[in-house]
Amino acid sequence: MTPGTTRTPADSLDDDDYPAYTMGRAAAMLDTTPAFLRALGEARLITPLRSDGGHRRYSRYQLRIAARVRELVDQGTPIEAACRIVILEDQLTEAQKINQQLRQQPPQSASQ
């Protein structure tokens, strides 16, 4: 969005970070419980935004993270370990992106 433009409600539809989902809706989408989502918040893996009334709101990005943790937990991984695995996977993905960007840069000469 450029400075001076206003955000329309439709702009939020494609925003992965827009907190569009209530706790109940998010839990239903993930086929889990609100307690599971609260546990992810307590583990500081995801931090939902709060509505004016204080209710938790989750983004699509946060739901993807929660879904990955749910997969690991369903496979028998303790929730704390699943959260750590997801954090490490995210860090690895970011490091790989940076590595790829550095590989695409032209080599610098030794005289610089």
Phi, psi and omega in degrees: 000135181271155179301141179092348178266153180256151180273130177261160178304327180294335179298332183284343184295328181260004184271110180296339183262358181288126183282080188267343190249130175289166179300315181298316180293317180298316179297318180295319180297325181269358183054051180222193182248158173301328179298324178298315179295321177297321178298322178293325176292318179295327177281357180062028175281315175230144178237101181292150173283163180247139175287173178301330179274001177091006181277145180290141176227133184247148177264168177297322178300314179296324179292326176295319178297313180299322179295321179294318177298318180300318177303313182294318179296319178298335178274001177103004179281132176300148186301321179297317179292321179298319178298317180295319178299315181296320177298315180294321177299318179296317179296320179296316179300316179296317179296322178294322177297315180296317179301316180296319178297319180294325179292333182276349178284143177294146180296144178268145180284155183291340184279356181275000000 
